[in-house]
Structure formats: structure tokens, C-alpha cells
């Protein structure tokens, strides 16, 4: 009987079928992030995580469509971001986008996506104005904002005993936003900002700023910038003799910062809207699949958000078909969506509501604060 059944199956498979029965339509998705330059670590981790979601979906026989990820490098530069956003949004074969790690690029491109009607889900950029500064129904975000991170930073750092702060922030929308929200939330805690230093994101030499900071003797320096700025500043602190604690939000919480800062990065504090991958119910399964896929780069802190954004987009398309307008409306109403990063619920500006967490650089890794030797009292932060 087994032989007969097997023979029938082989004959059935060999029989001619119309190609429309066997083939699935291909749906293109755009992934946009920094794939080169100093911020490429989170960009590559995000791209790999999005690609993993596509690969797993394409291996699912229940999927209605075959998905293709079209990747674009925005270089973390607003002008480049607008160019690639226009290229993706004007291509009608691309149904949706998983977009942007850098806030300066994220805010520069919202008008483009709205004009062309391309629904996008932001996977990393945290400037609040990307969602809250407009009412574009094409713009969605699964990760949190610097509101969450700034509020937690002010509360946590003052509770650690830090009272005198210096802020060094870059002059992009991202850096100015970091300064704005941290300053706003620090005031009620009793902390004091004794000086603020706006700097170019490409500035190389911080001797003048650090000399002045040394004179001010702050307890802590908050970096309002991305990894390259954080690495350069930290590398020059010891040379000038600045002993203040260093902290920053998720812009420095990358593998690139740990690698670039080396041993000097030990004890740096960061705040990030995501929990450790190991804390998510499907976290280990994600890590196992990521390793099996053979990606060379670490998923980095925002990889799980890129993975979740990609699945959210594909699930919307599975419901509506490859129609920008229809799937946009499905995305708009996202409530109770079960994702790798937890339940996704969009508010009236299509912004996911999440909580921030504290991390510390320990032994060359970013460690969830409650699990760290610093929280246990085995290691001490600077001036603490």
C-alpha cells in the first residue's frame, strides 16, 4: 500500500499543472538603514534580522506570497536617505518599507513616504517627531522613542547619586532631541545640567570641550549622539583627565561602540527601549534561527525590532494582498499583535507603546542592568 501511495504521489507531482497553481506571486519589501559607515553595525544587524523574517516566511507553505527584500543603504545621512526613500517609494512593485535606524534620516523622509503613499514601519529611529510630528498614516513605528529613554535616563541616573551633568550632543535632529528630552525630564529629579556642548557629528577633536568639562567637574557626561561620536569622545576623556561617568541612550548601545571604545568603554551606561533578546519568549528561537542562517554580523540591539517590523508588514499583506492602501489601513489598526519584541499596540499616531530598560557595558558586552555586576555591587561606576 505504501508503494502504491508513493507511486501515485510521484505521478501527481510529475503531472503538468498550470504555472499559476504552483507559483506564488512575489511581493517586494524595502529595507532601508545604514549599511556602511560608522553606524553600519545596527544597520547590518537590522537588515539581517529582516532578511531572516523573509526567509522563514518563504519557507512556510501556508504563506500566500513569496517575499523579496530589496535593501537600500541610507548611510545615516538625510540627503542620501531622501534619495533612497524616493527610489523605493516611487517603485510601485515595492508594497511597504522597513525603514531607518538614524533619526535624522527618519524625520527627513516622512514627507516622501506620505507623498508616494508607501506604508513604512520604522525599526530603529527614536526621534518622537517621526510619528508625533505629523499625521501621516503611512508612518508607523514598532520601537519606542527618546521620550521613554530620556525619562528613564533622568530617573535612573539621579537615583544612582549623579547630580551634576554635562550634555554633549550632535547638532542633528537626533542630538538636539536627546538634549531636549533629557533636560526636560531631569528638572523634576533635582539634577543640574552645568553645561551643554553642541558638536558636529563628524567632529574629531574634543580637546576644547573636554578641557572645559574637566574644569566643571560634573558627575556624569550624557552623550546625545550615535556610536562614532561616542567612541571618539570616550577615547579622548582619559587623555584630558576627565573622570566623569559616561552614559548615552540607545544610539551608543551597539557592538560598534564596544569594539571602538575597547576597555575604556567598560561601565558605560545606556538606555534602550528593548529588553534583552533572552528575556523574550521567542528570543532563543530567534537567536538559533539567526545563527543557522549564517549571518556574519550580530543582530545588534535593534535587530529584534527589524524582525518584528518585517513580520508585521508581511502579516498585513497576507490579509489584504499586495495593495499599499489596504495594508496601510490594517497596519494603522494594529492592536495586540504578538511579536518577538512583545505585544505591539499602535496609538493614534501609529506609535508602539514600549518601556525602556537600563544596560551597562561589562566585559565587552551590553548587559541588562539587573543582571550586571554593577547592580550586584561587584563593580562600581565612576564617581559612584
N, C-alpha and C positions, 0 to 999 in steps of 0.2 A: 504493500500500500504506500509506504514511504517513497519507494522508487517511482511509482506511478504519479504521486503528487508532485514529486520533484520534477519529473519529466513534463508534466502539464505546466508547471511554473516556468520552466525553461522555454517551452513552446510559446507561452504567453508573452514572455519577455522578448522573444525573437520576432513576434508578430509585428507588422508595421502599425504604428499609431500616428495620428496627426501630430505634428510638432507642437501645436498649441496645447495638446493634452499633457505632453511630457515636460515642456519648458515653462518656467516661471518668468514673468516679466521682471526685468531688472529695475530697481529703484536706486537712484543716486542720492547720497547724502554728502554734504560738505563738512569737513573738519578743518577748522582754522585755529592756529595757535603758533607760538614761536618755536620753530623747528631748527633755528640756527641762532648763533649769538649767545650772549651771556645768560639769557633766560630760557635756553633750549631744554634744560633738564625737565621742568614741569611740562613744557610743550610736547616733548617726545613721549613722556610718560602718559600724558593725556591722549595723544594720538594712538599709542599702542593699546591703551585701555578701550578706546572707541573701536579700534580695529578688532580687538578681541570680542567685543559685543557683536560686531557684524559677523565674524567668523562663526561664533556659536549659533547665531540666528540662522545663518545659511546652512548650518548642519542640522537644523531642526526640520524634519519632514512636514511638520504642521504649519510652517511659515508659508504665507500666501505668495511672498515675493522673494526674489534674490536681491540682496543689498550690496551696493558698491560704495566704498568710502573714497571720496575724492579729497585729497589733502592739499591745503594751502598754507604757506609759511608767511605769517604776518610780521615776522622779525621783531615783534614787540614795538613796532613803530606805527604811529597813527596814519601817516601818509601811505605806507605800504598796506596797512590794514584796510584802508578805504579802497585801494586798488583791487585787492584780492576779494574783498566783500562784494564789490561791484561785479567782478568776474563771476563769482559764484551765484549771486542773486539774479544776474541777467541771463543765466543759463537755465532755461525752462526745464531741462531734464533733471536738474537738482531740485528736489522737493523740500528739503529742510537742511538746516545747518546746526552743527555742534560747535560753538564759537567762543574763542578768546579766553586767554589767561590774563593778559595785561589790561588793566582798567583803562589806560589811556587810549588803547585801541578799541576796547569795548564801547566806550562812550562816543568815540569818533564815528562808529559805523552804524549806530542805531537808525539814523535817518535813511541810510542806504537800504537796509533791510525792509524798512517800512515802505519806502518808495517803490521797491520792486515786489513787495508782498511775499518775501521769503520768511517763513517762520523759523526762528532760531531758538536754541536753548543754550544759554551761557553756562560754561562748565567750570570757570575759574576766576574771572574778573570780579572784584568785590566792591567797586565804587557804587554806592547806593543809587546815584543818579541814572545808572544804566537802566534800571527798572522804574525807580520812583521819580525820575526827572522827566518823564514823558508818559503818554498813554497809548503807546504803540502796541497793538495787540499781537504783533509779530514777535515781540521780545519777551523771553521767559528766562528764568534762572533757577538752577537746582541748588547751587551753593549759596551760602549766606553772604553778608555784606560786611563792610568795615564798621558798620554800626554795632553789630554783635561783637566783633573782635575788639573795637575800641573801648566799648563799655566794660568788657571783661578785663582788658589790659589795665585800665584805670583802677578797677576794684581790686584785682589780684595784686598788683604791684604795690599799692599803698598798704594793703594788708600785710605784705612782706616787710614793711617798715621803710620803704623808699618814700621820701618826701620832696626832695629837690630834683627836678627833672630838666633835662635839655632835650629838645627835639631837633633832629637833623632830618630834613625831608627833601625829596626831589621836587622840582618845580613843575612836574606834570600834574594832571588832574588827580592821579593816584596819590602822589605825595602830598598835595595840598589837602586832599580829602582826609588822609591819615592824620595830618596835623589838626584839622578842623574837629574831627570826631573825638580824637583822644583828648584834646584840650577841653572840649565840651563836657566829657564825662569825668575828667579829672577834677574839675572845680568842686563838685559836691563832696569829694573824698578828703579834701584838705590838702591835697598835693599842690605843689607850686612849680610852674614852668619858669625857670630863671632865664632862659634864652632859647630862641628858635633860630635855626640856621637853614634857610632855603638854599639848595645847591643844585647844580645841573646834574641830571642822571649820568652824564658822561664825565663828570669831574674826577680827576685822577689824584690830585694832591690836596690833602685836608690839613696841612700843617697849620694854616692860619686859624681855622675853626677849632682844631684840637688844642692849640695853644691857649685860645680864649676859654675853652671848656675846662682846661686844667686849672686856670685861674678861678673859675666859678665853683669848682669842687662839687659838682652835682652828685647825687647818689646813683643816678641812672641816666643813660642816654637811650632815647627811643628812636629807632630808625624808621622813617616813613619813606621807604624805598624798596626796590627789588634786590635780588641777590647780588648782582655785580657791585652796587653801591655799598651794600652791607659788608661784602668781603673786603673791599678797598678800605673802608673806614676802620673795620676791626683790625686789619693788618697794620694800620698806622697808629693805633691807640697806644700800643706798648712803646713804640719808638719815641713818642712825645711824652710818655709817662702818665697817661690817663688811666686811672684805675677804676672808673665807674662801671657799674653793671651795664650790660648791653641787652636790649630787648627790641623786638620788632614783631609785627603781625605776620600773616601768612606769606607775604612777599619774600621773606628770607627763609621760610621753612621749606627748604629744598635740599636735595642731595648736593646741588652745586655749591651752596653756602658751606656745607660741612667739608666738602672737598677743598674749596678755595681757602677757607679760614684755617683749616687744619687744626692743630692742637689749640690755637688761640680761640677757636670757636667754642671750646668747652664751657658749659654753663650759660650760654646764650639762651634767653627765654623767647618763646614765640607763641602766638595765639592763632588758632586755626578753627574754622567752622566745622571741620570734620572730626570724627572720632578715629582712633587708630583702626586700621583695617581689621585687626584681630578682634576688635570689640563688636563688629557687625556679625549678625548670624550667618551670613553667607561669605564672610570675609576670607576664611581659609579656602573655601572652594574657588573664590576669585583668584587668590594667590596661586593655587595649584594650577588652575587653567592658564594663568598668565605665564607661569614657569614652563608649562608644557608647550605653549605656543612659541617659545624660544626667543622672546624679545630680549634684546641686549640691554636696554635701559630699564631702570627701576620705574614702577608706575608713579612714584613720587606722591606728594600729598594730595594732589587733585585728580589723580588717575581714577579713583573710585567715582568721582563726580562726572568725569567724562564718560565712563562706562554707563552710569545710571542715566545720563542725558541721552545717550545713544539708544538705549533700550526704551526710554520714554518716547522718543521720536518714532522708533520702529513700531512700537505697540499702537501708537496713534495712526500710523499708516496702515497697519493691519486692519484697523477698524474701518477706516474711511476710504482706503485706496490712495494711490499717489496723486492726491489733489491738495495743493497748498492751502486753499481756503478752508476746505473741510477739516483737514487735520489740524490746522491752526485753532479752529474752534474747539476741537477735542482737547488740545493742549491747554487752552485757556481755562477749561473747567477741571483741571487736574486736582483731585482731592483723594486722599487715602491711597495713593499709588505706592505699592510696595517695591522699593528699590534697594540696591546694595547699600546705599548710604542711609537707609531708613525710609520712613514714610514721607512722601513728597506731597505737600499741600501748598498750592499757589494762593496767594492773597489777591486782592483786587488789582494789583499791578503785576500779577504773574510772577511774584517773588516767593520762593520757597522759604518757609519759616524753620530756621535751624538754630541750634545753640553752639556757642564757641567753646573751645577747650584749650587748656594750657599745656605746652610742651617745653622741653628743655634739651639742649644739646648735651649728650652724655656719651662718652667713649665713641665718638664718631657717628652717633645715630640720634635721631629725634625721638625722645622718649616721652610718652604720656606722663604728665607731671605726677599724678597719684602713684604711678609705678616707679618713679625715679628714686635714685639715691639721695637726691636733693630734698625731696619731700620727706624721706625717711630720716633725714638728719645725718646721713653718712657722708655727704658732701655739702659744701657751703657755697652760696652765691657770693659774688663780690659785694663788699660792704654790707654784709648781712650776717 
